[in-house]
């Protein structure tokens, strides 16, 4: 409700005549029209269609033989051990990469707040830069680095050879910290100096100040980063989209759905799998938002005009 | 964080110690950051090195890391390879003249007139001598096969057309969300945010079916990559809307009293104050199209002449290229976004984040 109240300029001037209010809403809706139409055509209808597809044995190559098979696709999912493993693999991917990404981003942001650090702007750009490199390049860069790492580090130190793709995930995670790092850094900069000063006078050390002041104060930024990472891990929209590595799927569930869709051309089952993923992701998101009450700090004045 | 400098009531000597510590700490911190960035970006250095490395050297564990070539010595019209040969007088750099299994003949490049020298031993165990020499062969090989100008042109056309549609509709929608009182507007906005989180997989099957030969027959054209952007992008609308909201409404009011309509206000009041964020949004979309591989794979797989750059390079890799040429591909594909980032860094990173955090 506050969306309009805050700006409120149309209201303030024209509230006298209710028809004006209607007119304002009409003009507003006109501006929203592109998105509303797109939402219906490209989001809402396809999602519903996917739900309908998931209840049929729809095959790409023979759409005319499609028939309604009820929940069979979902039952098949629970019997399909490969699908279960893929879903767990995707969760594992989220659980492995996100903490790594967040901790490194947080540590870097903390170092960046130090006034002793020089050349911040260029360092910031260099750290951010890796987050916009297309996945097409990342894949080859990774393979090349493995080759050099083998020669420069592993062979001279007599370490066992590297298991190639095991390192790809942590590597991609470390090279994706850009947005998270910037979000946390700008959050840290906006924490008021006086609070730190007060804590210092009370005898709080460097670490205590970080744990008891910085972390709670930037918890909204941490929460936000977590949400965008979750969204990204399950195939939602991200601000900086690198694109896909075509012959190597980072998220196993996504790879499995793609294989079902394009290799088996089994659109019915693929839709069911996509719906299961969607449901799991929604459950995780709801859980994350519920948990936010307990650990995310929302300043009082923000509660009223939260969105 | 500027803490605990110059605590009160300290003697002069301890203040000096403190200053030494201060200096050491600053030096250590900056050194640490420098080393971190060097390590963090080292894969890029490897990529550049590999791009200039001659063929076969990259995978050869005995060759040096830096791009180099074997040192050769011209003798009797032939180019002889120079090896490190252990002799009684220490290691000599001799050119291999007549290789044989047990003993071989070498030429001393310093004294070629002396003629061939016989050396007992297996020449295959000898180390060749390398000299630093980057090569452009990989670039030539890569560009000969990958039609980079074509992919570049395709990417730019798709980016430009979809950019126009995206900016028009996203700006309009963001304006609608930020300045108008609409019944249920709050719920519409929540819906907008929710759509950001919808996994692309779930809409993929039906939209693929919609674009396929069964309905619209858009496969093998750019339309599936362009048209959806004309309906705006939820995440970019969100970014723009947050920014529009931070513009004080006083100016709109003044303009409205002067008789300006909503569209006039958007164009002459809101947009001039939002140039950085609009540019940021435009750049984010450009990066998206530049990196786009998934839709290209779905809809353009059968039309090599229409493919966009990331997908085309990634697709070609498996059949044509040597590892060194792949590195050239990686370098050429990433260089454009990186240059764009450096040119726009002043506001790009800031506008992407600061507005987001207000959620």
Interface residues (C-beta under 8 A of the other chain):
Chain A: X1 X2 X3 X4 X5 X6 X7 X8 X9 X10 X11 X12 X13 X21 X24 X25 X27 X28 X29 X30 X31 X32 X33 X34 X35 X36 X37 X38 X39 X41 X42 X43 X45 X46 X47 X49 X50 X53 X63 X108 X110 X111 X113 X114 X115 X116 X117 X118 X121 X123 X124 X125 X126 X127 X128 X129 X130 X132 X133 X134 X135 X136 X137 X138 X139 X140 X141 X142 X143 X144 X145 X147 X148 X151 X152 X155 X171 X174 X179 X182 X183 X186 X187 X196 X200 X206 X209 X220 X221 X224 X231 X234 X235 X236 X237 X238 X239 X240 X241 X242 X243 X244 X245 X246 X247 X254 X257 X261 X267 X270 X271 X274 X275 X277 X278 X281 X285 X307
Chain B: X1 X2 X3 X4 X25 X26 X29 X30 X32 X33 X36 X37 X40 X41 X42 X43 X44 X46 X47 X49 X50 X58 X59 X61 X65 X168 X169 X172 X173 X175 X176 X177 X178 X179 X180 X181 X182 X183 X185 X186 X188 X189 X190 X191 X192 X193 X195 X196 X197 X198 X199 X200 X201 X202 X203 X204 X205 X206 X207 X208 X209 X210 X214 X228 X230 X231 X232 X233 X234 X235 X237 X239 X245 X249 X252 X253 X256 X262 X284 X287 X288 X290 X291 X292 X293 X294 X297 X310 X311 X313 X314 X315 X317 X318 X323 X326 X327 X329 X330 X331 X333 X334 X337 X338 X341 X342 X345 X349 X350 X352 X353 X354 X356 X357 X359
